[in-house]
Amino acid sequence: MGTRYLTVKAFAERADMNPEVVRRLCRRGDIKARRISNARNSPYRIPEAELDQLGVPA
């Protein structure tokens, strides 16, 4: 089974965080995330497993 990815909005809702805080953590590398393309404004996709890193049950 493959890795499930969440949008910033979905991740923020499940982690009870502000989406802008999630984006900032992604930029700093505190949350391992991928961009959909190489474009600078490309949205992040975050592995569902990163919720565990924050102590949030998946």
PDB file of N, CA, C and O in Angstrom:
ATOM      1  N   MET A   1       0.842  -1.169   0.000  1.00  0.00           N
ATOM      2  CA  MET A   1       0.000   0.000   0.000  1.00  0.00           C
ATOM      3  C   MET A   1       0.890   1.236   0.000  1.00  0.00           C
ATOM      4  O   MET A   1       1.880   1.282   0.730  1.00  0.00           O
ATOM      5  N   GLY A   2       0.553   2.230  -0.803  1.00  0.00           N
ATOM      6  CA  GLY A   2       1.367   3.422  -0.942  1.00  0.00           C
ATOM      7  C   GLY A   2       1.141   4.438   0.164  1.00  0.00           C
ATOM      8  O   GLY A   2       0.227   4.317   0.980  1.00  0.00           O
ATOM      9  N   THR A   3       1.987   5.421   0.161  1.00  0.00           N
ATOM     10  CA  THR A   3       1.887   6.499   1.126  1.00  0.00           C
ATOM     11  C   THR A   3       0.731   7.413   0.772  1.00  0.00           C
ATOM     12  O   THR A   3       0.559   7.780  -0.390  1.00  0.00           O
ATOM     13  N   ARG A   4      -0.065   7.783   1.771  1.00  0.00           N
ATOM     14  CA  ARG A   4      -1.159   8.731   1.558  1.00  0.00           C
ATOM     15  C   ARG A   4      -0.642  10.127   1.859  1.00  0.00           C
ATOM     16  O   ARG A   4       0.051  10.344   2.853  1.00  0.00           O
ATOM     17  N   TYR A   5      -0.987  11.067   0.993  1.00  0.00           N
ATOM     18  CA  TYR A   5      -0.572  12.448   1.156  1.00  0.00           C
ATOM     19  C   TYR A   5      -1.776  13.328   1.448  1.00  0.00           C
ATOM     20  O   TYR A   5      -2.870  13.101   0.931  1.00  0.00           O
ATOM     21  N   LEU A   6      -1.557  14.336   2.287  1.00  0.00           N
ATOM     22  CA  LEU A   6      -2.614  15.279   2.657  1.00  0.00           C
ATOM     23  C   LEU A   6      -2.280  16.664   2.128  1.00  0.00           C
ATOM     24  O   LEU A   6      -1.110  17.018   1.981  1.00  0.00           O
ATOM     25  N   THR A   7      -3.306  17.436   1.846  1.00  0.00           N
ATOM     26  CA  THR A   7      -3.090  18.836   1.496  1.00  0.00           C
ATOM     27  C   THR A   7      -2.746  19.584   2.784  1.00  0.00           C
ATOM     28  O   THR A   7      -2.933  19.065   3.884  1.00  0.00           O
ATOM     29  N   VAL A   8      -2.246  20.794   2.633  1.00  0.00           N
ATOM     30  CA  VAL A   8      -1.935  21.611   3.804  1.00  0.00           C
ATOM     31  C   VAL A   8      -3.197  21.832   4.637  1.00  0.00           C
ATOM     32  O   VAL A   8      -3.157  21.749   5.864  1.00  0.00           O
ATOM     33  N   LYS A   9      -4.302  22.111   3.976  1.00  0.00           N
ATOM     34  CA  LYS A   9      -5.562  22.357   4.685  1.00  0.00           C
ATOM     35  C   LYS A   9      -5.999  21.126   5.479  1.00  0.00           C
ATOM     36  O   LYS A   9      -6.369  21.241   6.648  1.00  0.00           O
ATOM     37  N   ALA A  10      -5.959  19.951   4.850  1.00  0.00           N
ATOM     38  CA  ALA A  10      -6.375  18.724   5.523  1.00  0.00           C
ATOM     39  C   ALA A  10      -5.440  18.395   6.688  1.00  0.00           C
ATOM     40  O   ALA A  10      -5.893  17.978   7.754  1.00  0.00           O
ATOM     41  N   PHE A  11      -4.141  18.582   6.483  1.00  0.00           N
ATOM     42  CA  PHE A  11      -3.169  18.329   7.544  1.00  0.00           C
ATOM     43  C   PHE A  11      -3.420  19.271   8.716  1.00  0.00           C
ATOM     44  O   PHE A  11      -3.415  18.850   9.873  1.00  0.00           O
ATOM     45  N   ALA A  12      -3.640  20.548   8.410  1.00  0.00           N
ATOM     46  CA  ALA A  12      -3.866  21.552   9.452  1.00  0.00           C
ATOM     47  C   ALA A  12      -5.125  21.234  10.257  1.00  0.00           C
ATOM     48  O   ALA A  12      -5.131  21.382  11.479  1.00  0.00           O
ATOM     49  N   GLU A  13      -6.176  20.802   9.591  1.00  0.00           N
ATOM     50  CA  GLU A  13      -7.418  20.465  10.288  1.00  0.00           C
ATOM     51  C   GLU A  13      -7.216  19.284  11.230  1.00  0.00           C
ATOM     52  O   GLU A  13      -7.681  19.306  12.370  1.00  0.00           O
ATOM     53  N   ARG A  14      -6.525  18.263  10.754  1.00  0.00           N
ATOM     54  CA  ARG A  14      -6.318  17.073  11.585  1.00  0.00           C
ATOM     55  C   ARG A  14      -5.354  17.334  12.729  1.00  0.00           C
ATOM     56  O   ARG A  14      -5.475  16.728  13.793  1.00  0.00           O
ATOM     57  N   ALA A  15      -4.389  18.241  12.517  1.00  0.00           N
ATOM     58  CA  ALA A  15      -3.421  18.565  13.565  1.00  0.00           C
ATOM     59  C   ALA A  15      -3.882  19.731  14.432  1.00  0.00           C
ATOM     60  O   ALA A  15      -3.183  20.124  15.366  1.00  0.00           O
ATOM     61  N   ASP A  16      -5.052  20.285  14.129  1.00  0.00           N
ATOM     62  CA  ASP A  16      -5.603  21.438  14.845  1.00  0.00           C
ATOM     63  C   ASP A  16      -4.603  22.598  14.847  1.00  0.00           C
ATOM     64  O   ASP A  16      -4.274  23.161  15.891  1.00  0.00           O
ATOM     65  N   MET A  17      -4.130  22.936  13.639  1.00  0.00           N
ATOM     66  CA  MET A  17      -3.169  24.018  13.452  1.00  0.00           C
ATOM     67  C   MET A  17      -3.674  24.961  12.375  1.00  0.00           C
ATOM     68  O   MET A  17      -4.565  24.611  11.601  1.00  0.00           O
ATOM     69  N   ASN A  18      -3.111  26.147  12.326  1.00  0.00           N
ATOM     70  CA  ASN A  18      -3.399  27.096  11.270  1.00  0.00           C
ATOM     71  C   ASN A  18      -2.651  26.650  10.007  1.00  0.00           C
ATOM     72  O   ASN A  18      -1.483  26.271  10.104  1.00  0.00           O
ATOM     73  N   PRO A  19      -3.279  26.679   8.829  1.00  0.00           N
ATOM     74  CA  PRO A  19      -2.595  26.255   7.599  1.00  0.00           C
ATOM     75  C   PRO A  19      -1.302  27.031   7.326  1.00  0.00           C
ATOM     76  O   PRO A  19      -0.354  26.467   6.780  1.00  0.00           O
ATOM     77  N   GLU A  20      -1.251  28.302   7.693  1.00  0.00           N
ATOM     78  CA  GLU A  20      -0.024  29.073   7.454  1.00  0.00           C
ATOM     79  C   GLU A  20       1.127  28.576   8.326  1.00  0.00           C
ATOM     80  O   GLU A  20       2.282  28.607   7.903  1.00  0.00           O
ATOM     81  N   VAL A  21       0.822  28.122   9.527  1.00  0.00           N
ATOM     82  CA  VAL A  21       1.849  27.538  10.395  1.00  0.00           C
ATOM     83  C   VAL A  21       2.376  26.249   9.761  1.00  0.00           C
ATOM     84  O   VAL A  21       3.581  25.993   9.776  1.00  0.00           O
ATOM     85  N   VAL A  22       1.478  25.445   9.210  1.00  0.00           N
ATOM     86  CA  VAL A  22       1.892  24.204   8.545  1.00  0.00           C
ATOM     87  C   VAL A  22       2.803  24.529   7.365  1.00  0.00           C
ATOM     88  O   VAL A  22       3.831  23.877   7.187  1.00  0.00           O
ATOM     89  N   ARG A  23       2.445  25.524   6.560  1.00  0.00           N
ATOM     90  CA  ARG A  23       3.304  25.916   5.426  1.00  0.00           C
ATOM     91  C   ARG A  23       4.687  26.355   5.905  1.00  0.00           C
ATOM     92  O   ARG A  23       5.703  26.010   5.302  1.00  0.00           O
ATOM     93  N   ARG A  24       4.711  27.116   6.990  1.00  0.00           N
ATOM     94  CA  ARG A  24       5.986  27.587   7.533  1.00  0.00           C
ATOM     95  C   ARG A  24       6.843  26.411   7.996  1.00  0.00           C
ATOM     96  O   ARG A  24       8.049  26.389   7.749  1.00  0.00           O
ATOM     97  N   LEU A  25       6.232  25.438   8.662  1.00  0.00           N
ATOM     98  CA  LEU A  25       6.960  24.255   9.105  1.00  0.00           C
ATOM     99  C   LEU A  25       7.487  23.448   7.918  1.00  0.00           C
ATOM    100  O   LEU A  25       8.569  22.865   7.987  1.00  0.00           O
ATOM    101  N   CYS A  26       6.720  23.418   6.838  1.00  0.00           N
ATOM    102  CA  CYS A  26       7.171  22.733   5.617  1.00  0.00           C
ATOM    103  C   CYS A  26       8.378  23.451   5.017  1.00  0.00           C
ATOM    104  O   CYS A  26       9.357  22.813   4.631  1.00  0.00           O
ATOM    105  N   ARG A  27       8.304  24.782   4.941  1.00  0.00           N
ATOM    106  CA  ARG A  27       9.426  25.559   4.382  1.00  0.00           C
ATOM    107  C   ARG A  27      10.694  25.377   5.199  1.00  0.00           C
ATOM    108  O   ARG A  27      11.790  25.289   4.645  1.00  0.00           O
ATOM    109  N   ARG A  28      10.543  25.318   6.532  1.00  0.00           N
ATOM    110  CA  ARG A  28      11.714  25.166   7.407  1.00  0.00           C
ATOM    111  C   ARG A  28      12.247  23.738   7.420  1.00  0.00           C
ATOM    112  O   ARG A  28      13.371  23.500   7.862  1.00  0.00           O
ATOM    113  N   GLY A  29      11.450  22.791   6.940  1.00  0.00           N
ATOM    114  CA  GLY A  29      11.873  21.398   6.930  1.00  0.00           C
ATOM    115  C   GLY A  29      11.485  20.640   8.190  1.00  0.00           C
ATOM    116  O   GLY A  29      11.889  19.490   8.362  1.00  0.00           O
ATOM    117  N   ASP A  30      10.713  21.258   9.071  1.00  0.00           N
ATOM    118  CA  ASP A  30      10.267  20.583  10.282  1.00  0.00           C
ATOM    119  C   ASP A  30       9.220  19.514   9.983  1.00  0.00           C
ATOM    120  O   ASP A  30       9.106  18.525  10.706  1.00  0.00           O
ATOM    121  N   ILE A  31       8.461  19.721   8.916  1.00  0.00           N
ATOM    122  CA  ILE A  31       7.525  18.721   8.409  1.00  0.00           C
ATOM    123  C   ILE A  31       8.023  18.322   7.030  1.00  0.00           C
ATOM    124  O   ILE A  31       8.239  19.175   6.169  1.00  0.00           O
ATOM    125  N   LYS A  32       8.205  17.022   6.825  1.00  0.00           N
ATOM    126  CA  LYS A  32       8.657  16.537   5.520  1.00  0.00           C
ATOM    127  C   LYS A  32       7.493  16.598   4.545  1.00  0.00           C
ATOM    128  O   LYS A  32       6.496  15.895   4.709  1.00  0.00           O
ATOM    129  N   ALA A  33       7.622  17.433   3.541  1.00  0.00           N
ATOM    130  CA  ALA A  33       6.555  17.620   2.567  1.00  0.00           C
ATOM    131  C   ALA A  33       7.139  17.646   1.165  1.00  0.00           C
ATOM    132  O   ALA A  33       8.336  17.870   0.981  1.00  0.00           O
ATOM    133  N   ARG A  34       6.294  17.417   0.195  1.00  0.00           N
ATOM    134  CA  ARG A  34       6.689  17.473  -1.213  1.00  0.00           C
ATOM    135  C   ARG A  34       5.884  18.547  -1.909  1.00  0.00           C
ATOM    136  O   ARG A  34       4.756  18.854  -1.524  1.00  0.00           O
ATOM    137  N   ARG A  35       6.476  19.102  -2.925  1.00  0.00           N
ATOM    138  CA  ARG A  35       5.747  20.032  -3.788  1.00  0.00           C
ATOM    139  C   ARG A  35       5.270  19.247  -5.004  1.00  0.00           C
ATOM    140  O   ARG A  35       5.912  18.289  -5.435  1.00  0.00           O
ATOM    141  N   ILE A  36       4.142  19.667  -5.542  1.00  0.00           N
ATOM    142  CA  ILE A  36       3.577  18.977  -6.698  1.00  0.00           C
ATOM    143  C   ILE A  36       4.454  19.171  -7.928  1.00  0.00           C
ATOM    144  O   ILE A  36       4.594  18.255  -8.739  1.00  0.00           O
ATOM    145  N   SER A  37       5.049  20.355  -8.076  1.00  0.00           N
ATOM    146  CA  SER A  37       5.953  20.621  -9.200  1.00  0.00           C
ATOM    147  C   SER A  37       7.121  21.451  -8.673  1.00  0.00           C
ATOM    148  O   SER A  37       7.209  21.723  -7.476  1.00  0.00           O
ATOM    149  N   ASN A  38       7.999  21.842  -9.560  1.00  0.00           N
ATOM    150  CA  ASN A  38       9.164  22.633  -9.169  1.00  0.00           C
ATOM    151  C   ASN A  38       8.851  24.118  -9.042  1.00  0.00           C
ATOM    152  O   ASN A  38       9.706  24.895  -8.616  1.00  0.00           O
ATOM    153  N   ALA A  39       7.651  24.517  -9.400  1.00  0.00           N
ATOM    154  CA  ALA A  39       7.289  25.927  -9.326  1.00  0.00           C
ATOM    155  C   ALA A  39       7.322  26.401  -7.870  1.00  0.00           C
ATOM    156  O   ALA A  39       6.959  25.661  -6.956  1.00  0.00           O
ATOM    157  N   ARG A  40       7.753  27.621  -7.675  1.00  0.00           N
ATOM    158  CA  ARG A  40       7.894  28.169  -6.324  1.00  0.00           C
ATOM    159  C   ARG A  40       6.568  28.226  -5.577  1.00  0.00           C
ATOM    160  O   ARG A  40       6.534  28.038  -4.361  1.00  0.00           O
ATOM    161  N   ASN A  41       5.488  28.479  -6.284  1.00  0.00           N
ATOM    162  CA  ASN A  41       4.187  28.591  -5.631  1.00  0.00           C
ATOM    163  C   ASN A  41       3.386  27.287  -5.667  1.00  0.00           C
ATOM    164  O   ASN A  41       2.184  27.282  -5.401  1.00  0.00           O
ATOM    165  N   SER A  42       4.050  26.204  -5.991  1.00  0.00           N
ATOM    166  CA  SER A  42       3.387  24.911  -6.040  1.00  0.00           C
ATOM    167  C   SER A  42       2.951  24.485  -4.632  1.00  0.00           C
ATOM    168  O   SER A  42       3.715  24.650  -3.681  1.00  0.00           O
ATOM    169  N   PRO A  43       1.741  23.942  -4.485  1.00  0.00           N
ATOM    170  CA  PRO A  43       1.274  23.549  -3.152  1.00  0.00           C
ATOM    171  C   PRO A  43       2.023  22.331  -2.608  1.00  0.00           C
ATOM    172  O   PRO A  43       2.537  21.502  -3.359  1.00  0.00           O
ATOM    173  N   TYR A  44       2.063  22.254  -1.293  1.00  0.00           N
ATOM    174  CA  TYR A  44       2.699  21.125  -0.615  1.00  0.00           C
ATOM    175  C   TYR A  44       1.733  19.953  -0.500  1.00  0.00           C
ATOM    176  O   TYR A  44       0.516  20.131  -0.449  1.00  0.00           O
ATOM    177  N   ARG A  45       2.296  18.758  -0.462  1.00  0.00           N
ATOM    178  CA  ARG A  45       1.573  17.542  -0.091  1.00  0.00           C
ATOM    179  C   ARG A  45       2.397  16.902   1.016  1.00  0.00           C
ATOM    180  O   ARG A  45       3.610  16.733   0.895  1.00  0.00           O
ATOM    181  N   ILE A  46       1.712  16.551   2.092  1.00  0.00           N
ATOM    182  CA  ILE A  46       2.386  16.084   3.292  1.00  0.00           C
ATOM    183  C   ILE A  46       2.002  14.637   3.561  1.00  0.00           C
ATOM    184  O   ILE A  46       0.815  14.311   3.583  1.00  0.00           O
ATOM    185  N   PRO A  47       2.986  13.759   3.768  1.00  0.00           N
ATOM    186  CA  PRO A  47       2.656  12.367   4.081  1.00  0.00           C
ATOM    187  C   PRO A  47       1.842  12.276   5.372  1.00  0.00           C
ATOM    188  O   PRO A  47       2.129  12.970   6.348  1.00  0.00           O
ATOM    189  N   GLU A  48       0.845  11.431   5.366  1.00  0.00           N
ATOM    190  CA  GLU A  48      -0.013  11.262   6.521  1.00  0.00           C
ATOM    191  C   GLU A  48       0.799  10.852   7.759  1.00  0.00           C
ATOM    192  O   GLU A  48       0.426  11.179   8.886  1.00  0.00           O
ATOM    193  N   ALA A  49       1.902  10.141   7.544  1.00  0.00           N
ATOM    194  CA  ALA A  49       2.755   9.686   8.643  1.00  0.00           C
ATOM    195  C   ALA A  49       3.361  10.837   9.431  1.00  0.00           C
ATOM    196  O   ALA A  49       3.771  10.650  10.576  1.00  0.00           O
ATOM    197  N   GLU A  50       3.426  12.032   8.833  1.00  0.00           N
ATOM    198  CA  GLU A  50       3.977  13.190   9.536  1.00  0.00           C
ATOM    199  C   GLU A  50       3.088  13.595  10.717  1.00  0.00           C
ATOM    200  O   GLU A  50       3.556  14.255  11.644  1.00  0.00           O
ATOM    201  N   LEU A  51       1.828  13.208  10.687  1.00  0.00           N
ATOM    202  CA  LEU A  51       0.959  13.470  11.843  1.00  0.00           C
ATOM    203  C   LEU A  51       1.504  12.785  13.083  1.00  0.00           C
ATOM    204  O   LEU A  51       1.419  13.330  14.184  1.00  0.00           O
ATOM    205  N   ASP A  52       2.067  11.585  12.910  1.00  0.00           N
ATOM    206  CA  ASP A  52       2.642  10.844  14.032  1.00  0.00           C
ATOM    207  C   ASP A  52       3.819  11.611  14.636  1.00  0.00           C
ATOM    208  O   ASP A  52       4.021  11.587  15.850  1.00  0.00           O
ATOM    209  N   GLN A  53       4.589  12.283  13.795  1.00  0.00           N
ATOM    210  CA  GLN A  53       5.737  13.041  14.275  1.00  0.00           C
ATOM    211  C   GLN A  53       5.292  14.163  15.221  1.00  0.00           C
ATOM    212  O   GLN A  53       6.038  14.561  16.116  1.00  0.00           O
ATOM    213  N   LEU A  54       4.080  14.662  15.016  1.00  0.00           N
ATOM    214  CA  LEU A  54       3.539  15.721  15.864  1.00  0.00           C
ATOM    215  C   LEU A  54       2.753  15.158  17.042  1.00  0.00           C
ATOM    216  O   LEU A  54       2.266  15.909  17.887  1.00  0.00           O
ATOM    217  N   GLY A  55       2.633  13.844  17.095  1.00  0.00           N
ATOM    218  CA  GLY A  55       1.890  13.221  18.177  1.00  0.00           C
ATOM    219  C   GLY A  55       0.398  13.199  17.958  1.00  0.00           C
ATOM    220  O   GLY A  55      -0.366  13.015  18.906  1.00  0.00           O
ATOM    221  N   VAL A  56      -0.038  13.387  16.702  1.00  0.00           N
ATOM    222  CA  VAL A  56      -1.462  13.376  16.361  1.00  0.00           C
ATOM    223  C   VAL A  56      -1.803  11.987  15.823  1.00  0.00           C
ATOM    224  O   VAL A  56      -1.154  11.532  14.882  1.00  0.00           O
ATOM    225  N   PRO A  57      -2.795  11.300  16.386  1.00  0.00           N
ATOM    226  CA  PRO A  57      -3.156   9.987  15.853  1.00  0.00           C
ATOM    227  C   PRO A  57      -3.694  10.085  14.434  1.00  0.00           C
ATOM    228  O   PRO A  57      -4.532  10.937  14.140  1.00  0.00           O
ATOM    229  N   ALA A  58      -3.213   9.217  13.560  1.00  0.00           N
ATOM    230  CA  ALA A  58      -3.610   9.230  12.153  1.00  0.00           C
ATOM    231  C   ALA A  58      -4.936   8.642  11.963  1.00  0.00           C
ATOM    232  O   ALA A  58      -5.425   8.573  10.835  1.00  0.00           O
TER     233      ALA A  58
END
